[in-house]
Amino acid sequence: MLTVDDLLMDVFRRVADLLGPVAWSVLEEPPGPQDEIGPRTRDDGGSPPASRAS
């Protein structure tokens, strides 16, 4: 008997197989130039830089 749970698990495994290597490659990349600069600071006395949307 085939259930909805079986179908969802199959979809989850397929998505994980596709996205797993991409996620690992992103995690293993060396830091880029923006990361080497360090944290942003306020030097103009104004408001902090706007945060990036997730």
mmCIF entry with sequence, helices, sheets and N, C-alpha, C, O atoms, coordinates in Angstrom:
data_MODEL
# 
_entry.id   MODEL 
# 
_entity.id                         1 
_entity.type                       polymer 
_entity.pdbx_number_of_molecules   1 
# 
_entity_poly.entity_id                      1 
_entity_poly.type                           'polypeptide(L)' 
_entity_poly.nstd_linkage                   no 
_entity_poly.nstd_monomer                   no 
_entity_poly.pdbx_seq_one_letter_code       MLTVDDLLMDVFRRVADLLGPVAWSVLEEPPGPQDEIGPRTRDDGGSPPASRAS 
_entity_poly.pdbx_seq_one_letter_code_can   MLTVDDLLMDVFRRVADLLGPVAWSVLEEPPGPQDEIGPRTRDDGGSPPASRAS 
_entity_poly.pdbx_strand_id                 A 
# 
loop_
_entity_poly_seq.entity_id 
_entity_poly_seq.num 
_entity_poly_seq.mon_id 
_entity_poly_seq.hetero 
1 1  MET n 
1 2  LEU n 
1 3  THR n 
1 4  VAL n 
1 5  ASP n 
1 6  ASP n 
1 7  LEU n 
1 8  LEU n 
1 9  MET n 
1 10 ASP n 
1 11 VAL n 
1 12 PHE n 
1 13 ARG n 
1 14 ARG n 
1 15 VAL n 
1 16 ALA n 
1 17 ASP n 
1 18 LEU n 
1 19 LEU n 
1 20 GLY n 
1 21 PRO n 
1 22 VAL n 
1 23 ALA n 
1 24 TRP n 
1 25 SER n 
1 26 VAL n 
1 27 LEU n 
1 28 GLU n 
1 29 GLU n 
1 30 PRO n 
1 31 PRO n 
1 32 GLY n 
1 33 PRO n 
1 34 GLN n 
1 35 ASP n 
1 36 GLU n 
1 37 ILE n 
1 38 GLY n 
1 39 PRO n 
1 40 ARG n 
1 41 THR n 
1 42 ARG n 
1 43 ASP n 
1 44 ASP n 
1 45 GLY n 
1 46 GLY n 
1 47 SER n 
1 48 PRO n 
1 49 PRO n 
1 50 ALA n 
1 51 SER n 
1 52 ARG n 
1 53 ALA n 
1 54 SER n 
# 
_struct_asym.id          A 
_struct_asym.entity_id   1 
# 
loop_
_struct_conf.conf_type_id 
_struct_conf.id 
_struct_conf.pdbx_PDB_helix_id 
_struct_conf.beg_label_comp_id 
_struct_conf.beg_label_asym_id 
_struct_conf.beg_label_seq_id 
_struct_conf.pdbx_beg_PDB_ins_code 
_struct_conf.end_label_comp_id 
_struct_conf.end_label_asym_id 
_struct_conf.end_label_seq_id 
_struct_conf.pdbx_end_PDB_ins_code 
_struct_conf.beg_auth_comp_id 
_struct_conf.beg_auth_asym_id 
_struct_conf.beg_auth_seq_id 
_struct_conf.end_auth_comp_id 
_struct_conf.end_auth_asym_id 
_struct_conf.end_auth_seq_id 
_struct_conf.pdbx_PDB_helix_class 
_struct_conf.details 
_struct_conf.pdbx_PDB_helix_length 
HELX_P HELX_P1 AA1 VAL A 4  ? GLU A 28 ? VAL A 4  GLU A 28 1 ? 25 
HELX_P HELX_P2 AA2 PRO A 33 ? ILE A 37 ? PRO A 33 ILE A 37 1 ? 5  
# 
_struct_conf_type.id          HELX_P 
_struct_conf_type.criteria    ? 
_struct_conf_type.reference   ? 
# 
loop_
_atom_site.group_PDB 
_atom_site.id 
_atom_site.type_symbol 
_atom_site.label_atom_id 
_atom_site.label_alt_id 
_atom_site.label_comp_id 
_atom_site.label_asym_id 
_atom_site.label_entity_id 
_atom_site.label_seq_id 
_atom_site.pdbx_PDB_ins_code 
_atom_site.Cartn_x 
_atom_site.Cartn_y 
_atom_site.Cartn_z 
_atom_site.occupancy 
_atom_site.B_iso_or_equiv 
_atom_site.pdbx_formal_charge 
_atom_site.auth_seq_id 
_atom_site.auth_comp_id 
_atom_site.auth_asym_id 
_atom_site.auth_atom_id 
_atom_site.pdbx_PDB_model_num 
ATOM 1   N N  . MET A 1 1  ? 0.844  -1.164 0.000  1.00 0.00 ? 1  MET A N  1 
ATOM 2   C CA . MET A 1 1  ? 0.000  0.000  0.000  1.00 0.00 ? 1  MET A CA 1 
ATOM 3   C C  . MET A 1 1  ? 0.899  1.240  0.000  1.00 0.00 ? 1  MET A C  1 
ATOM 4   O O  . MET A 1 1  ? 1.885  1.295  0.735  1.00 0.00 ? 1  MET A O  1 
ATOM 5   N N  . LEU A 1 2  ? 0.560  2.222  -0.817 1.00 0.00 ? 2  LEU A N  1 
ATOM 6   C CA . LEU A 1 2  ? 1.297  3.472  -0.925 1.00 0.00 ? 2  LEU A CA 1 
ATOM 7   C C  . LEU A 1 2  ? 0.562  4.550  -0.150 1.00 0.00 ? 2  LEU A C  1 
ATOM 8   O O  . LEU A 1 2  ? -0.634 4.765  -0.349 1.00 0.00 ? 2  LEU A O  1 
ATOM 9   N N  . THR A 1 3  ? 1.285  5.227  0.740  1.00 0.00 ? 3  THR A N  1 
ATOM 10  C CA . THR A 1 3  ? 0.649  6.271  1.545  1.00 0.00 ? 3  THR A CA 1 
ATOM 11  C C  . THR A 1 3  ? 1.233  7.638  1.200  1.00 0.00 ? 3  THR A C  1 
ATOM 12  O O  . THR A 1 3  ? 2.247  7.740  0.509  1.00 0.00 ? 3  THR A O  1 
ATOM 13  N N  . VAL A 1 4  ? 0.582  8.674  1.690  1.00 0.00 ? 4  VAL A N  1 
ATOM 14  C CA . VAL A 1 4  ? 1.068  10.034 1.482  1.00 0.00 ? 4  VAL A CA 1 
ATOM 15  C C  . VAL A 1 4  ? 2.434  10.201 2.140  1.00 0.00 ? 4  VAL A C  1 
ATOM 16  O O  . VAL A 1 4  ? 3.298  10.898 1.608  1.00 0.00 ? 4  VAL A O  1 
ATOM 17  N N  . ASP A 1 5  ? 2.629  9.573  3.280  1.00 0.00 ? 5  ASP A N  1 
ATOM 18  C CA . ASP A 1 5  ? 3.923  9.643  3.952  1.00 0.00 ? 5  ASP A CA 1 
ATOM 19  C C  . ASP A 1 5  ? 5.034  9.082  3.062  1.00 0.00 ? 5  ASP A C  1 
ATOM 20  O O  . ASP A 1 5  ? 6.127  9.645  2.996  1.00 0.00 ? 5  ASP A O  1 
ATOM 21  N N  . ASP A 1 6  ? 4.752  7.982  2.385  1.00 0.00 ? 6  ASP A N  1 
ATOM 22  C CA . ASP A 1 6  ? 5.747  7.396  1.479  1.00 0.00 ? 6  ASP A CA 1 
ATOM 23  C C  . ASP A 1 6  ? 6.098  8.376  0.357  1.00 0.00 ? 6  ASP A C  1 
ATOM 24  O O  . ASP A 1 6  ? 7.268  8.521  0.003  1.00 0.00 ? 6  ASP A O  1 
ATOM 25  N N  . LEU A 1 7  ? 5.107  9.035  -0.189 1.00 0.00 ? 7  LEU A N  1 
ATOM 26  C CA . LEU A 1 7  ? 5.337  9.996  -1.266 1.00 0.00 ? 7  LEU A CA 1 
ATOM 27  C C  . LEU A 1 7  ? 6.142  11.197 -0.767 1.00 0.00 ? 7  LEU A C  1 
ATOM 28  O O  . LEU A 1 7  ? 7.054  11.660 -1.451 1.00 0.00 ? 7  LEU A O  1 
ATOM 29  N N  . LEU A 1 8  ? 5.811  11.696 0.412  1.00 0.00 ? 8  LEU A N  1 
ATOM 30  C CA . LEU A 1 8  ? 6.541  12.827 0.965  1.00 0.00 ? 8  LEU A CA 1 
ATOM 31  C C  . LEU A 1 8  ? 7.999  12.459 1.263  1.00 0.00 ? 8  LEU A C  1 
ATOM 32  O O  . LEU A 1 8  ? 8.901  13.259 1.015  1.00 0.00 ? 8  LEU A O  1 
ATOM 33  N N  . MET A 1 9  ? 8.228  11.291 1.775  1.00 0.00 ? 9  MET A N  1 
ATOM 34  C CA . MET A 1 9  ? 9.600  10.856 2.047  1.00 0.00 ? 9  MET A CA 1 
ATOM 35  C C  . MET A 1 9  ? 10.389 10.731 0.753  1.00 0.00 ? 9  MET A C  1 
ATOM 36  O O  . MET A 1 9  ? 11.574 11.063 0.720  1.00 0.00 ? 9  MET A O  1 
ATOM 37  N N  . ASP A 1 10 ? 9.757  10.262 -0.307 1.00 0.00 ? 10 ASP A N  1 
ATOM 38  C CA . ASP A 1 10 ? 10.429 10.154 -1.596 1.00 0.00 ? 10 ASP A CA 1 
ATOM 39  C C  . ASP A 1 10 ? 10.811 11.545 -2.124 1.00 0.00 ? 10 ASP A C  1 
ATOM 40  O O  . ASP A 1 10 ? 11.922 11.748 -2.614 1.00 0.00 ? 10 ASP A O  1 
ATOM 41  N N  . VAL A 1 11 ? 9.889  12.482 -2.017 1.00 0.00 ? 11 VAL A N  1 
ATOM 42  C CA . VAL A 1 11 ? 10.163 13.849 -2.465 1.00 0.00 ? 11 VAL A CA 1 
ATOM 43  C C  . VAL A 1 11 ? 11.288 14.451 -1.623 1.00 0.00 ? 11 VAL A C  1 
ATOM 44  O O  . VAL A 1 11 ? 12.187 15.092 -2.168 1.00 0.00 ? 11 VAL A O  1 
ATOM 45  N N  . PHE A 1 12 ? 11.252 14.255 -0.311 1.00 0.00 ? 12 PHE A N  1 
ATOM 46  C CA . PHE A 1 12 ? 12.290 14.779 0.569  1.00 0.00 ? 12 PHE A CA 1 
ATOM 47  C C  . PHE A 1 12 ? 13.663 14.224 0.201  1.00 0.00 ? 12 PHE A C  1 
ATOM 48  O O  . PHE A 1 12 ? 14.644 14.966 0.161  1.00 0.00 ? 12 PHE A O  1 
ATOM 49  N N  . ARG A 1 13 ? 13.733 12.928 -0.065 1.00 0.00 ? 13 ARG A N  1 
ATOM 50  C CA . ARG A 1 13 ? 15.019 12.309 -0.436 1.00 0.00 ? 13 ARG A CA 1 
ATOM 51  C C  . ARG A 1 13 ? 15.534 12.876 -1.756 1.00 0.00 ? 13 ARG A C  1 
ATOM 52  O O  . ARG A 1 13 ? 16.731 13.128 -1.899 1.00 0.00 ? 13 ARG A O  1 
ATOM 53  N N  . ARG A 1 14 ? 14.639 13.076 -2.713 1.00 0.00 ? 14 ARG A N  1 
ATOM 54  C CA . ARG A 1 14 ? 15.060 13.618 -4.015 1.00 0.00 ? 14 ARG A CA 1 
ATOM 55  C C  . ARG A 1 14 ? 15.563 15.050 -3.879 1.00 0.00 ? 14 ARG A C  1 
ATOM 56  O O  . ARG A 1 14 ? 16.571 15.412 -4.486 1.00 0.00 ? 14 ARG A O  1 
ATOM 57  N N  . VAL A 1 15 ? 14.874 15.863 -3.091 1.00 0.00 ? 15 VAL A N  1 
ATOM 58  C CA . VAL A 1 15 ? 15.314 17.245 -2.880 1.00 0.00 ? 15 VAL A CA 1 
ATOM 59  C C  . VAL A 1 15 ? 16.648 17.259 -2.152 1.00 0.00 ? 15 VAL A C  1 
ATOM 60  O O  . VAL A 1 15 ? 17.537 18.032 -2.507 1.00 0.00 ? 15 VAL A O  1 
ATOM 61  N N  . ALA A 1 16 ? 16.800 16.420 -1.144 1.00 0.00 ? 16 ALA A N  1 
ATOM 62  C CA . ALA A 1 16 ? 18.061 16.354 -0.405 1.00 0.00 ? 16 ALA A CA 1 
ATOM 63  C C  . ALA A 1 16 ? 19.199 15.913 -1.322 1.00 0.00 ? 16 ALA A C  1 
ATOM 64  O O  . ALA A 1 16 ? 20.312 16.427 -1.207 1.00 0.00 ? 16 ALA A O  1 
ATOM 65  N N  . ASP A 1 17 ? 18.940 14.976 -2.223 1.00 0.00 ? 17 ASP A N  1 
ATOM 66  C CA . ASP A 1 17 ? 19.969 14.535 -3.166 1.00 0.00 ? 17 ASP A CA 1 
ATOM 67  C C  . ASP A 1 17 ? 20.397 15.659 -4.096 1.00 0.00 ? 17 ASP A C  1 
ATOM 68  O O  . ASP A 1 17 ? 21.566 15.753 -4.470 1.00 0.00 ? 17 ASP A O  1 
ATOM 69  N N  . LEU A 1 18 ? 19.443 16.515 -4.471 1.00 0.00 ? 18 LEU A N  1 
ATOM 70  C CA . LEU A 1 18 ? 19.762 17.631 -5.363 1.00 0.00 ? 18 LEU A CA 1 
ATOM 71  C C  . LEU A 1 18 ? 20.466 18.775 -4.636 1.00 0.00 ? 18 LEU A C  1 
ATOM 72  O O  . LEU A 1 18 ? 21.435 19.335 -5.148 1.00 0.00 ? 18 LEU A O  1 
ATOM 73  N N  . LEU A 1 19 ? 19.982 19.123 -3.446 1.00 0.00 ? 19 LEU A N  1 
ATOM 74  C CA . LEU A 1 19 ? 20.488 20.296 -2.758 1.00 0.00 ? 19 LEU A CA 1 
ATOM 75  C C  . LEU A 1 19 ? 21.673 20.013 -1.842 1.00 0.00 ? 19 LEU A C  1 
ATOM 76  O O  . LEU A 1 19 ? 22.406 20.937 -1.490 1.00 0.00 ? 19 LEU A O  1 
ATOM 77  N N  . GLY A 1 20 ? 21.874 18.781 -1.453 1.00 0.00 ? 20 GLY A N  1 
ATOM 78  C CA . GLY A 1 20 ? 22.980 18.449 -0.560 1.00 0.00 ? 20 GLY A CA 1 
ATOM 79  C C  . GLY A 1 20 ? 24.335 18.886 -1.091 1.00 0.00 ? 20 GLY A C  1 
ATOM 80  O O  . GLY A 1 20 ? 25.058 19.588 -0.384 1.00 0.00 ? 20 GLY A O  1 
ATOM 81  N N  . PRO A 1 21 ? 24.711 18.501 -2.308 1.00 0.00 ? 21 PRO A N  1 
ATOM 82  C CA . PRO A 1 21 ? 26.012 18.923 -2.835 1.00 0.00 ? 21 PRO A CA 1 
ATOM 83  C C  . PRO A 1 21 ? 26.144 20.435 -2.973 1.00 0.00 ? 21 PRO A C  1 
ATOM 84  O O  . PRO A 1 21 ? 27.230 20.980 -2.773 1.00 0.00 ? 21 PRO A O  1 
ATOM 85  N N  . VAL A 1 22 ? 25.064 21.112 -3.310 1.00 0.00 ? 22 VAL A N  1 
ATOM 86  C CA . VAL A 1 22 ? 25.112 22.570 -3.431 1.00 0.00 ? 22 VAL A CA 1 
ATOM 87  C C  . VAL A 1 22 ? 25.371 23.193 -2.060 1.00 0.00 ? 22 VAL A C  1 
ATOM 88  O O  . VAL A 1 22 ? 26.201 24.094 -1.934 1.00 0.00 ? 22 VAL A O  1 
ATOM 89  N N  . ALA A 1 23 ? 24.671 22.723 -1.048 1.00 0.00 ? 23 ALA A N  1 
ATOM 90  C CA . ALA A 1 23 ? 24.857 23.264 0.294  1.00 0.00 ? 23 ALA A CA 1 
ATOM 91  C C  . ALA A 1 23 ? 26.280 23.036 0.774  1.00 0.00 ? 23 ALA A C  1 
ATOM 92  O O  . ALA A 1 23 ? 26.872 23.939 1.368  1.00 0.00 ? 23 ALA A O  1 
ATOM 93  N N  . TRP A 1 24 ? 26.848 21.863 0.538  1.00 0.00 ? 24 TRP A N  1 
ATOM 94  C CA . TRP A 1 24 ? 28.215 21.597 0.980  1.00 0.00 ? 24 TRP A CA 1 
ATOM 95  C C  . TRP A 1 24 ? 29.214 22.465 0.231  1.00 0.00 ? 24 TRP A C  1 
ATOM 96  O O  . TRP A 1 24 ? 30.196 22.921 0.817  1.00 0.00 ? 24 TRP A O  1 
ATOM 97  N N  . SER A 1 25 ? 28.980 22.700 -1.056 1.00 0.00 ? 25 SER A N  1 
ATOM 98  C CA . SER A 1 25 ? 29.931 23.529 -1.801 1.00 0.00 ? 25 SER A CA 1 
ATOM 99  C C  . SER A 1 25 ? 29.900 24.964 -1.297 1.00 0.00 ? 25 SER A C  1 
ATOM 100 O O  . SER A 1 25 ? 30.936 25.628 -1.271 1.00 0.00 ? 25 SER A O  1 
ATOM 101 N N  . VAL A 1 26 ? 28.736 25.452 -0.898 1.00 0.00 ? 26 VAL A N  1 
ATOM 102 C CA . VAL A 1 26 ? 28.648 26.805 -0.354 1.00 0.00 ? 26 VAL A CA 1 
ATOM 103 C C  . VAL A 1 26 ? 29.349 26.871 1.004  1.00 0.00 ? 26 VAL A C  1 
ATOM 104 O O  . VAL A 1 26 ? 30.042 27.846 1.293  1.00 0.00 ? 26 VAL A O  1 
ATOM 105 N N  . LEU A 1 27 ? 29.178 25.863 1.824  1.00 0.00 ? 27 LEU A N  1 
ATOM 106 C CA . LEU A 1 27 ? 29.798 25.857 3.145  1.00 0.00 ? 27 LEU A CA 1 
ATOM 107 C C  . LEU A 1 27 ? 31.318 25.736 3.067  1.00 0.00 ? 27 LEU A C  1 
ATOM 108 O O  . LEU A 1 27 ? 32.018 26.229 3.952  1.00 0.00 ? 27 LEU A O  1 
ATOM 109 N N  . GLU A 1 28 ? 31.833 25.096 2.036  1.00 0.00 ? 28 GLU A N  1 
ATOM 110 C CA . GLU A 1 28 ? 33.268 24.860 1.934  1.00 0.00 ? 28 GLU A CA 1 
ATOM 111 C C  . GLU A 1 28 ? 34.015 25.961 1.184  1.00 0.00 ? 28 GLU A C  1 
ATOM 112 O O  . GLU A 1 28 ? 35.243 25.917 1.109  1.00 0.00 ? 28 GLU A O  1 
ATOM 113 N N  . GLU A 1 29 ? 33.303 26.957 0.622  1.00 0.00 ? 29 GLU A N  1 
ATOM 114 C CA . GLU A 1 29 ? 33.973 28.032 -0.099 1.00 0.00 ? 29 GLU A CA 1 
ATOM 115 C C  . GLU A 1 29 ? 34.783 28.892 0.859  1.00 0.00 ? 29 GLU A C  1 
ATOM 116 O O  . GLU A 1 29 ? 34.360 29.133 1.989  1.00 0.00 ? 29 GLU A O  1 
ATOM 117 N N  . PRO A 1 30 ? 35.946 29.355 0.411  1.00 0.00 ? 30 PRO A N  1 
ATOM 118 C CA . PRO A 1 30 ? 36.719 30.258 1.258  1.00 0.00 ? 30 PRO A CA 1 
ATOM 119 C C  . PRO A 1 30 ? 35.999 31.593 1.394  1.00 0.00 ? 30 PRO A C  1 
ATOM 120 O O  . PRO A 1 30 ? 35.184 31.940 0.539  1.00 0.00 ? 30 PRO A O  1 
ATOM 121 N N  . PRO A 1 31 ? 36.283 32.343 2.446  1.00 0.00 ? 31 PRO A N  1 
ATOM 122 C CA . PRO A 1 31 ? 35.609 33.625 2.609  1.00 0.00 ? 31 PRO A CA 1 
ATOM 123 C C  . PRO A 1 31 ? 35.921 34.571 1.462  1.00 0.00 ? 31 PRO A C  1 
ATOM 124 O O  . PRO A 1 31 ? 37.037 34.592 0.942  1.00 0.00 ? 31 PRO A O  1 
ATOM 125 N N  . GLY A 1 32 ? 34.930 35.346 1.079  1.00 0.00 ? 32 GLY A N  1 
ATOM 126 C CA . GLY A 1 32 ? 35.100 36.292 -0.007 1.00 0.00 ? 32 GLY A CA 1 
ATOM 127 C C  . GLY A 1 32 ? 35.680 37.605 0.490  1.00 0.00 ? 32 GLY A C  1 
ATOM 128 O O  . GLY A 1 32 ? 35.940 37.757 1.683  1.00 0.00 ? 32 GLY A O  1 
ATOM 129 N N  . PRO A 1 33 ? 35.883 38.548 -0.409 1.00 0.00 ? 33 PRO A N  1 
ATOM 130 C CA . PRO A 1 33 ? 36.487 39.827 -0.037 1.00 0.00 ? 33 PRO A CA 1 
ATOM 131 C C  . PRO A 1 33 ? 35.688 40.585 1.020  1.00 0.00 ? 33 PRO A C  1 
ATOM 132 O O  . PRO A 1 33 ? 36.276 41.259 1.865  1.00 0.00 ? 33 PRO A O  1 
ATOM 133 N N  . GLN A 1 34 ? 34.366 40.488 0.986  1.00 0.00 ? 34 GLN A N  1 
ATOM 134 C CA . GLN A 1 34 ? 33.559 41.203 1.962  1.00 0.00 ? 34 GLN A CA 1 
ATOM 135 C C  . GLN A 1 34 ? 33.783 40.649 3.368  1.00 0.00 ? 34 GLN A C  1 
ATOM 136 O O  . GLN A 1 34 ? 33.742 41.401 4.342  1.00 0.00 ? 34 GLN A O  1 
ATOM 137 N N  . ASP A 1 35 ? 34.023 39.334 3.483  1.00 0.00 ? 35 ASP A N  1 
ATOM 138 C CA . ASP A 1 35 ? 34.251 38.725 4.784  1.00 0.00 ? 35 ASP A CA 1 
ATOM 139 C C  . ASP A 1 35 ? 35.616 39.099 5.349  1.00 0.00 ? 35 ASP A C  1 
ATOM 140 O O  . ASP A 1 35 ? 35.793 39.111 6.567  1.00 0.00 ? 35 ASP A O  1 
ATOM 141 N N  . GLU A 1 36 ? 36.588 39.403 4.485  1.00 0.00 ? 36 GLU A N  1 
ATOM 142 C CA . GLU A 1 36 ? 37.937 39.727 4.944  1.00 0.00 ? 36 GLU A CA 1 
ATOM 143 C C  . GLU A 1 36 ? 38.017 41.143 5.492  1.00 0.00 ? 36 GLU A C  1 
ATOM 144 O O  . GLU A 1 36 ? 38.946 41.457 6.236  1.00 0.00 ? 36 GLU A O  1 
ATOM 145 N N  . ILE A 1 37 ? 37.072 42.002 5.146  1.00 0.00 ? 37 ILE A N  1 
ATOM 146 C CA . ILE A 1 37 ? 37.091 43.383 5.588  1.00 0.00 ? 37 ILE A CA 1 
ATOM 147 C C  . ILE A 1 37 ? 36.805 43.471 7.083  1.00 0.00 ? 37 ILE A C  1 
ATOM 148 O O  . ILE A 1 37 ? 37.383 44.308 7.777  1.00 0.00 ? 37 ILE A O  1 
ATOM 149 N N  . GLY A 1 38 ? 35.943 42.638 7.565  1.00 0.00 ? 38 GLY A N  1 
ATOM 150 C CA . GLY A 1 38 ? 35.583 42.659 8.973  1.00 0.00 ? 38 GLY A CA 1 
ATOM 151 C C  . GLY A 1 38 ? 34.198 43.234 9.158  1.00 0.00 ? 38 GLY A C  1 
ATOM 152 O O  . GLY A 1 38 ? 33.501 43.524 8.185  1.00 0.00 ? 38 GLY A O  1 
ATOM 153 N N  . PRO A 1 39 ? 33.797 43.398 10.404 1.00 0.00 ? 39 PRO A N  1 
ATOM 154 C CA . PRO A 1 39 ? 32.452 43.909 10.669 1.00 0.00 ? 39 PRO A CA 1 
ATOM 155 C C  . PRO A 1 39 ? 32.330 45.365 10.235 1.00 0.00 ? 39 PRO A C  1 
ATOM 156 O O  . PRO A 1 39 ? 33.295 46.129 10.257 1.00 0.00 ? 39 PRO A O  1 
ATOM 157 N N  . ARG A 1 40 ? 31.124 45.718 9.846  1.00 0.00 ? 40 ARG A N  1 
ATOM 158 C CA . ARG A 1 40 ? 30.868 47.103 9.454  1.00 0.00 ? 40 ARG A CA 1 
ATOM 159 C C  . ARG A 1 40 ? 30.753 47.961 10.700 1.00 0.00 ? 40 ARG A C  1 
ATOM 160 O O  . ARG A 1 40 ? 30.184 47.542 11.707 1.00 0.00 ? 40 ARG A O  1 
ATOM 161 N N  . THR A 1 41 ? 31.299 49.166 10.621 1.00 0.00 ? 41 THR A N  1 
ATOM 162 C CA . THR A 1 41 ? 31.205 50.083 11.748 1.00 0.00 ? 41 THR A CA 1 
ATOM 163 C C  . THR A 1 41 ? 30.549 51.372 11.292 1.00 0.00 ? 41 THR A C  1 
ATOM 164 O O  . THR A 1 41 ? 30.539 51.699 10.105 1.00 0.00 ? 41 THR A O  1 
ATOM 165 N N  . ARG A 1 42 ? 30.000 52.101 12.258 1.00 0.00 ? 42 ARG A N  1 
ATOM 166 C CA . ARG A 1 42 ? 29.392 53.396 11.952 1.00 0.00 ? 42 ARG A CA 1 
ATOM 167 C C  . ARG A 1 42 ? 30.453 54.464 12.197 1.00 0.00 ? 42 ARG A C  1 
ATOM 168 O O  . ARG A 1 42 ? 30.888 54.666 13.331 1.00 0.00 ? 42 ARG A O  1 
ATOM 169 N N  . ASP A 1 43 ? 30.864 55.140 11.143 1.00 0.00 ? 43 ASP A N  1 
ATOM 170 C CA . ASP A 1 43 ? 31.833 56.205 11.322 1.00 0.00 ? 43 ASP A CA 1 
ATOM 171 C C  . ASP A 1 43 ? 31.232 57.571 11.046 1.00 0.00 ? 43 ASP A C  1 
ATOM 172 O O  . ASP A 1 43 ? 31.904 58.584 11.240 1.00 0.00 ? 43 ASP A O  1 
ATOM 173 N N  . ASP A 1 44 ? 29.996 57.627 10.603 1.00 0.00 ? 44 ASP A N  1 
ATOM 174 C CA . ASP A 1 44 ? 29.367 58.907 10.302 1.00 0.00 ? 44 ASP A CA 1 
ATOM 175 C C  . ASP A 1 44 ? 28.390 59.347 11.391 1.00 0.00 ? 44 ASP A C  1 
ATOM 176 O O  . ASP A 1 44 ? 27.765 60.400 11.267 1.00 0.00 ? 44 ASP A O  1 
ATOM 177 N N  . GLY A 1 45 ? 28.253 58.568 12.437 1.00 0.00 ? 45 GLY A N  1 
ATOM 178 C CA . GLY A 1 45 ? 27.342 58.918 13.512 1.00 0.00 ? 45 GLY A CA 1 
ATOM 179 C C  . GLY A 1 45 ? 25.889 58.686 13.180 1.00 0.00 ? 45 GLY A C  1 
ATOM 180 O O  . GLY A 1 45 ? 25.012 58.993 13.987 1.00 0.00 ? 45 GLY A O  1 
ATOM 181 N N  . GLY A 1 46 ? 25.616 58.146 11.996 1.00 0.00 ? 46 GLY A N  1 
ATOM 182 C CA . GLY A 1 46 ? 24.242 57.917 11.567 1.00 0.00 ? 46 GLY A CA 1 
ATOM 183 C C  . GLY A 1 46 ? 23.731 56.565 12.013 1.00 0.00 ? 46 GLY A C  1 
ATOM 184 O O  . GLY A 1 46 ? 24.270 55.944 12.929 1.00 0.00 ? 46 GLY A O  1 
ATOM 185 N N  . SER A 1 47 ? 22.706 56.132 11.363 1.00 0.00 ? 47 SER A N  1 
ATOM 186 C CA . SER A 1 47 ? 22.114 54.845 11.692 1.00 0.00 ? 47 SER A CA 1 
ATOM 187 C C  . SER A 1 47 ? 22.963 53.723 11.112 1.00 0.00 ? 47 SER A C  1 
ATOM 188 O O  . SER A 1 47 ? 23.699 53.933 10.148 1.00 0.00 ? 47 SER A O  1 
ATOM 189 N N  . PRO A 1 48 ? 22.862 52.531 11.696 1.00 0.00 ? 48 PRO A N  1 
ATOM 190 C CA . PRO A 1 48 ? 23.642 51.392 11.183 1.00 0.00 ? 48 PRO A CA 1 
ATOM 191 C C  . PRO A 1 48 ? 23.177 51.029 9.777  1.00 0.00 ? 48 PRO A C  1 
ATOM 192 O O  . PRO A 1 48 ? 22.062 51.367 9.378  1.00 0.00 ? 48 PRO A O  1 
ATOM 193 N N  . PRO A 1 49 ? 24.036 50.337 9.027  1.00 0.00 ? 49 PRO A N  1 
ATOM 194 C CA . PRO A 1 49 ? 23.641 49.913 7.675  1.00 0.00 ? 49 PRO A CA 1 
ATOM 195 C C  . PRO A 1 49 ? 22.411 49.018 7.732  1.00 0.00 ? 49 PRO A C  1 
ATOM 196 O O  . PRO A 1 49 ? 22.224 48.261 8.684  1.00 0.00 ? 49 PRO A O  1 
ATOM 197 N N  . ALA A 1 50 ? 21.583 49.113 6.715  1.00 0.00 ? 50 ALA A N  1 
ATOM 198 C CA . ALA A 1 50 ? 20.371 48.284 6.648  1.00 0.00 ? 50 ALA A CA 1 
ATOM 199 C C  . ALA A 1 50 ? 20.775 46.832 6.565  1.00 0.00 ? 50 ALA A C  1 
ATOM 200 O O  . ALA A 1 50 ? 21.721 46.489 5.857  1.00 0.00 ? 50 ALA A O  1 
ATOM 201 N N  . SER A 1 51 ? 20.075 45.980 7.273  1.00 0.00 ? 51 SER A N  1 
ATOM 202 C CA . SER A 1 51 ? 20.379 44.550 7.226  1.00 0.00 ? 51 SER A CA 1 
ATOM 203 C C  . SER A 1 51 ? 19.872 43.975 5.926  1.00 0.00 ? 51 SER A C  1 
ATOM 204 O O  . SER A 1 51 ? 18.890 44.442 5.350  1.00 0.00 ? 51 SER A O  1 
ATOM 205 N N  . ARG A 1 52 ? 20.570 42.948 5.482  1.00 0.00 ? 52 ARG A N  1 
ATOM 206 C CA . ARG A 1 52 ? 20.170 42.283 4.245  1.00 0.00 ? 52 ARG A CA 1 
ATOM 207 C C  . ARG A 1 52 ? 18.994 41.369 4.516  1.00 0.00 ? 52 ARG A C  1 
ATOM 208 O O  . ARG A 1 52 ? 18.919 40.723 5.562  1.00 0.00 ? 52 ARG A O  1 
ATOM 209 N N  . ALA A 1 53 ? 18.075 41.320 3.560  1.00 0.00 ? 53 ALA A N  1 
ATOM 210 C CA . ALA A 1 53 ? 16.918 40.415 3.683  1.00 0.00 ? 53 ALA A CA 1 
ATOM 211 C C  . ALA A 1 53 ? 17.390 38.978 3.542  1.00 0.00 ? 53 ALA A C  1 
ATOM 212 O O  . ALA A 1 53 ? 18.285 38.692 2.747  1.00 0.00 ? 53 ALA A O  1 
ATOM 213 N N  . SER A 1 54 ? 16.800 38.080 4.300  1.00 0.00 ? 54 SER A N  1 
ATOM 214 C CA . SER A 1 54 ? 17.203 36.670 4.252  1.00 0.00 ? 54 SER A CA 1 
ATOM 215 C C  . SER A 1 54 ? 16.536 35.971 3.127  1.00 0.00 ? 54 SER A C  1 
ATOM 216 O O  . SER A 1 54 ? 16.752 34.775 2.928  1.00 0.00 ? 54 SER A O  1 
# 
